[in-house]
Amino acid sequence: NLNTAAAWANVDFRYPSGDIKHIWEHRQLYTEHTWDSFLATLAPSSGQSVGQLAEKENEARAANLGIEAVERRALDSLAARVNFEGDGLIVFNPLSWQRTGTVETEISDGRKLVDLSTKTEVPFEVLSRADGLQRIRFEARDVPAVGYRTYRVENAEAKAGPLLFQPTRDHSVENAYYRVTWDDQGLVNVYDTDLKRVNFNTASTSKPGQYLYVTLASQPPEGNQKALNMQILENNPVLPLAKLNVVGTKPIRPREIRQSPDRVEIRFYLKAPFTPSIIETVMLDNHRKLLEFDNQVRKQKNLNKEAVYFAFPFDVSQPEVSYETQNGWVRPGVDQLPGADQEWYAVQRWVQVRNQQMSIAWSPLDSPLVTFGDLNRGVWPDRPVVPKNADVFAYVMNNYWWTNYAAAQGGSFRFRFFVTSATSHSPAQLAQWGADRMTPLELDQIPEISLDLNAKIKTPAVASFLKIDNPATQLVSMRKARKHKGWEIRLREVGGKLQTGRLSFPQANLQGAMKCDGAENRCQALVVGKDSVEVSLHPFEVATFVVQLMTDRE
């Protein structure tokens, strides 16, 4: 989306088709099924096992570096013709609705931000200072759909700060949306001040967002990691069920708090077996009804069979559980056929736990695998089972697999989760909320030296390149068309109903539009206006359109 917008904004921008193809290849080589050597669990220290894992890691690093480079070039191109009158920042929103979100960057000491379109100063928090630079965090407000907002960096008096975490003896804090309570080991509960009820089950053995370290009471014979002696390691009803040892966390230093006009953050310093450091930061957003759990985990490798979860025991009686798939949602145990996997599920952007009184939405940013109702115990049910409670577990690690996978997991990790609650959530609201969580605003610094100061046509300080007037019709991707002249736009219907909506292109004249199949074949022409076209989508349809545009920069 970002690169397409850059191409529409700047005729000199080269759409990076080849770079995107190489990034995709690196990602596919990282995630392909043959993860490691066939010796991975039998001889994890062998040169073949170690070397193949190193090769996998290099594929992931190459993909990440490629993504960063492509994004940076596109943002530079978008901002090159904006009249900053000095150094600037650009914030880009790749989603198809206007958003407000939090961004972080570095600017020099003694500088301030000014919104170029409103000419008003933008408040920010100083998080840290070093080498004449300050790490800042601010609210980028009303960033347009598939568009950007720009800021000028000006001289100013140095701000106080940085705003540091401070030890606290308090056990609760409240904002306009939630009141949270805690002890030394983490959160105890969250009270929704709108709904006047708690969000988490106080009778649960797990705390909200708690790190759980799980081992098997009976391990495979020493030196034989491939021994399948219990059902959790193989779907074999002859084998006995595993007995799990579940251990929570312990505090290693006093909790701390940091408060600002934008948010409240409570930080816990914890440990668990083979996990010497867990820094859990729970954030209450003062502008949105939102809780964030941010976990920085340092874990040691352990060749014994183990697993790691984060627990979210929601307090919703007689719950209906659903989660988002690629182009719809599924209710575990209800929308599944006999024989479907029910031990764990892969979540796209959101999980919903609801009843007649309330709805809780949960989003796992870094770890899509989850279990519902209980941990994975290797039961392998042969018929659909509806979750018996509202417990959601992020299933972030395990080494149960005896095939060509890493025999142990260790290193530094980050796991983030988001929670919100309301009386109800529509499918379109959930899809939008989940996409907001999973798709951060993009930010780039624009030094004055990189600007095209002699450009005859200046781009506006704030702009949108594509708008959709129906929230149940959402943008999936925009890119250069493969088989036709123009641009491919892919949409999806998220409400489960027939939808019509209007696509608008505020920065261009629409020359033509077609609806095609996913391979850009069997295209049908659509009636277009000057800058918009009406489209229709069937329930859960993913639809592909090809448009021809003419911008004032061509």
Residue pairs with C-beta under 8 A, 6 or more apart in sequence:
1 94
1 146
1 475
1 477
1 478
2 71
2 74
2 75
2 78
2 92
2 94
2 442
3 15
3 16
3 20
3 70
3 74
3 479
4 15
4 465
4 478
4 479
4 480
4 487
5 74
5 78
5 92
5 146
5 147
5 148
5 465
5 466
5 478
6 13
6 73
6 74
6 75
6 77
6 78
7 13
7 15
7 480
8 465
8 487
8 507
8 508
8 549
8 551
9 77
9 78
9 81
9 459
9 463
9 465
9 507
9 551
9 553
10 77
10 78
10 80
10 81
10 459
10 553
11 551
11 553
11 554
12 77
13 74
13 77
15 479
15 480
16 70
16 73
16 74
17 480
19 66
19 69
19 70
20 70
20 479
22 66
23 63
23 66
23 67
23 70
26 59
26 60
26 62
26 63
26 66
27 59
27 60
27 63
29 56
29 59
30 56
30 59
30 60
30 63
34 404
35 56
35 404
35 405
35 406
36 49
36 52
36 53
36 56
36 404
36 405
36 406
37 46
37 48
37 49
37 51
37 52
37 404
38 403
38 404
39 46
39 48
39 49
40 49
40 52
40 403
40 404
40 405
40 406
40 407
41 225
41 226
41 401
41 402
41 403
41 404
41 405
41 407
42 225
42 226
43 49
44 50
44 225
44 303
44 406
44 407
44 408
49 407
53 406
71 442
71 444
72 444
75 90
75 92
75 442
75 443
75 444
75 446
76 444
76 446
76 450
78 90
78 92
78 148
78 459
79 88
79 90
79 148
79 150
79 444
79 446
79 451
80 446
80 450
80 451
80 452
80 455
81 451
81 452
81 455
81 457
81 458
81 459
82 88
82 90
82 116
82 150
82 446
82 451
82 458
82 459
82 460
82 461
83 458
83 461
84 116
84 150
84 152
84 446
84 448
84 451
85 152
86 152
86 153
86 154
86 448
87 152
87 153
87 445
87 446
87 447
87 448
88 116
88 150
88 151
88 152
88 153
88 445
88 446
88 448
89 105
89 113
89 150
89 151
89 153
89 443
89 444
89 445
89 446
90 148
90 149
90 150
90 151
90 443
90 444
90 446
91 103
91 140
91 143
91 148
91 149
91 150
91 151
91 441
91 442
91 443
92 143
92 147
92 148
92 441
92 442
92 443
92 444
93 99
93 101
93 143
93 144
93 145
93 146
93 147
93 148
93 441
93 442
94 146
94 439
94 442
95 145
95 146
95 435
95 436
95 439
95 474
95 475
96 145
96 146
96 466
96 467
96 468
96 474
96 475
97 145
97 432
97 468
97 471
98 142
98 143
98 144
98 145
98 464
99 142
99 143
99 436
99 441
100 139
100 140
100 141
100 142
100 143
100 287
100 288
101 139
101 140
101 143
101 436
101 440
101 441
102 137
102 138
102 139
102 140
102 262
103 137
103 138
103 140
103 440
103 441
103 443
104 127
104 135
104 136
104 137
104 443
105 135
105 136
105 443
105 445
106 133
106 134
106 135
106 136
106 445
107 113
107 133
107 134
107 136
107 153
107 445
108 132
108 133
108 134
108 153
109 129
109 132
109 133
109 134
109 158
110 155
110 156
110 157
110 158
111 134
111 153
111 154
111 155
111 156
112 121
112 122
112 153
112 154
112 155
112 156
113 121
113 122
113 124
113 136
113 138
113 151
113 152
113 153
113 154
114 120
114 121
114 122
114 151
114 152
114 154
115 121
115 122
115 149
115 150
115 151
116 149
116 150
116 151
116 152
116 461
116 462
117 149
117 150
117 460
117 461
117 462
122 138
122 139
122 151
123 138
123 139
123 261
124 136
124 137
124 138
124 159
125 136
125 137
125 138
125 161
125 163
125 260
125 262
126 134
126 135
126 136
126 159
126 160
126 161
126 162
126 163
127 134
127 135
127 136
127 137
127 161
127 162
127 163
128 134
128 135
128 162
129 135
129 161
129 162
134 159
134 161
134 162
135 162
137 262
139 262
139 287
140 149
140 441
140 443
141 149
142 149
143 149
143 441
144 462
144 463
144 464
144 467
145 464
145 466
145 467
145 468
146 464
146 465
146 466
146 467
146 475
146 478
147 462
147 463
147 464
147 465
148 462
148 463
149 461
149 462
150 446
150 461
150 462
163 258
163 260
164 258
165 256
165 257
165 258
165 265
165 267
166 256
166 257
166 258
167 254
167 255
167 256
168 254
168 255
168 256
168 257
168 266
170 257
171 181
171 182
171 183
172 179
172 180
172 181
172 182
173 179
173 180
173 257
173 259
173 264
173 266
173 284
174 180
174 193
175 264
175 284
175 285
175 286
176 193
176 286
177 192
177 193
177 194
177 284
177 285
177 288
177 289
177 290
178 190
178 191
178 192
178 193
178 199
178 284
178 289
178 291
179 190
179 191
179 193
180 187
180 189
180 190
180 191
180 266
180 282
180 284
180 291
181 187
181 188
181 189
181 190
181 191
182 188
182 255
182 266
182 268
182 282
184 251
184 254
184 255
184 268
185 207
185 210
185 248
185 249
185 250
185 251
185 268
185 270
186 207
186 208
186 209
186 210
186 249
186 268
186 270
186 280
186 282
187 200
187 207
187 208
187 209
187 266
187 282
188 202
188 207
188 208
189 198
189 199
189 200
189 202
189 208
190 198
190 199
190 200
190 208
190 291
190 419
191 197
191 198
191 199
192 198
192 199
192 358
192 421
194 289
194 422
195 357
195 358
195 421
195 422
195 423
197 315
197 357
197 358
198 315
199 208
199 314
199 315
199 360
199 419
199 421
200 208
200 312
200 313
200 314
200 315
201 313
201 314
201 315
201 389
201 390
201 391
202 315
204 311
204 313
204 391
206 212
206 248
206 311
206 313
206 391
207 248
207 311
208 293
208 311
208 312
208 313
209 280
209 282
209 293
209 295
209 310
209 311
209 312
209 417
210 248
210 249
210 310
210 311
211 248
211 249
211 270
211 272
211 275
211 278
211 280
211 295
211 297
211 308
211 309
211 310
212 246
212 247
212 248
212 272
212 308
212 309
212 310
212 311
212 375
212 393
213 246
213 247
213 248
213 272
213 273
213 274
213 275
213 306
213 307
213 308
214 244
214 245
214 246
214 247
214 306
214 307
214 308
214 309
214 375
215 244
215 245
215 247
215 273
215 304
215 305
215 306
216 230
216 232
216 242
216 243
216 244
216 245
216 304
216 305
216 306
217 242
217 243
217 244
217 245
218 229
218 230
218 242
218 243
219 304
219 305
220 226
220 227
220 228
220 229
220 233
220 305
221 227
221 229
225 303
225 402
225 407
226 402
228 234
228 236
228 239
228 402
229 239
229 240
230 239
230 240
230 241
230 242
230 378
231 237
231 239
231 240
231 241
231 242
231 378
231 379
231 380
232 241
232 242
232 305
232 376
232 377
232 378
232 400
233 239
233 242
233 305
233 378
233 400
233 402
234 402
235 378
235 380
237 380
241 377
241 378
241 379
242 377
242 378
244 375
244 377
246 375
247 272
247 273
248 272
249 270
249 271
249 272
249 278
250 270
250 271
250 272
251 268
251 269
251 270
252 269
252 270
252 271
252 277
253 269
254 269
255 266
255 267
255 268
255 269
256 266
256 267
257 264
257 265
257 266
257 267
258 264
258 265
258 267
259 265
261 286
262 285
262 286
262 287
263 283
263 284
263 285
263 286
264 283
264 284
264 286
265 281
265 282
265 283
265 284
266 281
266 282
267 279
267 280
267 281
267 282
268 278
268 279
268 280
268 281
268 282
269 277
269 278
269 279
270 277
270 278
270 279
270 280
271 277
271 278
272 278
274 299
274 300
274 301
274 302
274 306
275 297
275 298
275 299
275 300
275 308
276 298
276 300
277 296
277 297
277 298
278 295
278 296
278 297
278 298
279 295
279 296
280 293
280 294
280 295
280 296
281 292
281 293
281 294
281 295
281 296
282 291
282 292
282 293
282 294
283 291
283 292
283 293
283 294
284 290
284 291
285 291
285 292
288 420
289 420
289 421
289 422
290 418
290 419
290 420
291 418
291 419
291 420
292 416
292 417
292 418
292 419
293 310
293 416
293 417
293 418
293 419
294 414
294 416
295 310
295 414
295 415
295 416
296 412
296 413
296 414
297 412
297 413
297 414
297 415
298 411
298 412
298 413
299 308
299 397
299 409
299 410
299 411
299 413
300 410
301 408
301 409
301 410
302 399
302 408
302 410
303 399
303 407
303 408
305 398
305 399
305 400
306 397
306 398
306 399
307 375
307 376
307 395
307 397
307 398
307 399
307 400
308 396
308 397
308 398
309 371
309 375
309 393
309 394
309 395
309 396
310 367
310 393
310 394
310 396
310 415
310 417
311 391
311 393
312 362
312 391
312 392
312 393
312 394
312 417
312 419
313 389
313 390
313 391
314 353
314 360
314 362
314 390
314 391
314 392
315 390
316 353
316 354
316 355
316 358
316 360
316 390
317 355
317 390
318 355
319 353
319 354
319 355
319 387
319 389
319 390
320 331
320 353
320 354
320 355
321 331
321 332
321 351
321 352
321 353
321 372
321 386
321 387
321 390
321 392
322 329
322 330
322 331
322 332
322 351
322 352
323 329
323 330
323 332
323 345
323 347
323 348
323 350
323 351
323 352
323 370
324 347
324 348
324 349
324 350
324 351
324 430
324 431
324 434
325 348
326 348
327 492
327 540
327 541
327 542
328 496
328 540
329 352
329 427
329 430
330 336
330 345
331 386
332 342
332 345
332 372
332 385
332 386
332 387
333 342
333 384
333 385
333 386
333 387
334 384
334 386
336 342
336 384
337 384
338 382
338 383
338 384
339 382
340 384
342 381
342 384
342 385
343 371
343 376
343 378
343 379
343 380
344 369
344 370
344 371
344 376
344 395
345 369
345 370
345 371
345 372
346 368
346 369
346 370
347 364
347 368
347 369
347 370
348 368
348 434
349 363
349 431
349 434
349 435
349 437
349 438
350 361
350 362
350 363
350 430
350 431
350 433
350 434
350 437
351 361
351 362
351 363
351 364
351 370
351 392
352 359
352 360
352 361
352 362
352 425
352 430
353 359
353 360
353 362
353 390
353 392
354 360
354 424
354 425
357 423
358 421
358 422
358 423
358 424
359 421
359 422
359 423
359 424
359 425
360 390
360 419
360 420
360 421
361 419
361 420
361 421
361 425
361 430
361 433
361 434
362 392
362 417
362 418
362 419
363 417
363 418
363 419
363 433
363 434
363 437
363 438
364 370
364 394
364 415
364 416
364 417
365 415
365 416
365 417
365 418
365 437
365 438
366 396
366 413
366 414
366 415
366 416
367 394
367 395
367 396
367 415
369 394
369 395
369 396
370 392
370 393
370 394
370 395
371 392
371 393
371 395
372 387
372 391
372 392
372 393
373 387
373 388
373 389
373 391
374 388
374 391
374 393
375 393
376 395
376 398
394 415
394 417
396 413
396 415
397 409
399 405
399 406
399 407
399 408
399 409
418 437
420 433
425 433
426 495
427 472
427 494
427 495
427 496
428 471
428 472
428 494
428 495
429 471
431 472
431 474
431 494
432 471
432 474
435 474
457 552
457 553
459 553
463 506
463 507
464 506
464 507
465 505
465 506
465 507
465 508
466 475
466 478
466 489
466 503
466 504
466 505
467 503
467 504
467 506
468 474
468 475
468 491
468 501
468 502
468 503
468 504
469 501
469 502
469 504
470 499
470 500
470 501
470 502
472 493
472 494
472 495
472 497
472 499
472 501
473 491
473 492
473 493
473 494
473 499
473 501
473 535
473 537
474 491
474 492
474 494
475 489
475 490
475 491
476 490
476 491
476 492
476 542
477 488
477 489
477 490
478 487
478 488
478 489
478 490
479 487
479 488
480 487
480 488
481 487
481 488
481 520
481 546
482 488
482 520
483 519
483 520
483 521
484 514
484 520
484 523
484 546
485 548
486 512
486 546
486 547
486 548
486 549
487 546
487 547
487 548
487 549
488 520
488 544
488 545
488 546
489 503
489 544
489 545
489 546
489 547
490 542
490 543
490 544
490 545
491 535
491 537
491 542
491 543
491 545
492 537
492 540
492 541
492 542
492 543
493 499
493 537
493 538
493 539
493 540
493 541
493 542
493 543
494 540
495 539
496 539
496 540
497 539
498 536
498 537
498 538
498 539
499 536
499 537
500 534
500 535
500 536
500 537
501 534
501 535
501 536
501 537
502 532
502 533
502 534
502 535
503 513
503 532
503 533
503 534
503 535
503 545
503 547
504 531
504 532
505 531
505 532
505 547
505 549
506 531
507 551
507 552
508 531
508 549
508 550
508 551
508 552
509 530
509 531
509 549
509 550
509 551
510 528
510 529
510 530
510 531
510 532
510 533
510 547
510 548
510 549
511 528
511 547
511 548
511 549
511 550
512 525
512 528
512 547
512 548
513 525
513 526
513 528
513 533
513 545
513 546
513 547
513 548
514 523
514 524
514 525
514 526
514 545
514 546
514 547
515 523
515 524
515 526
515 535
515 543
515 544
515 545
516 522
516 523
516 524
516 544
516 545
516 546
517 544
518 542
518 544
520 544
520 546
523 546
526 533
526 534
526 535
526 545
527 533
527 534
533 545
533 547
535 543
535 545
537 543
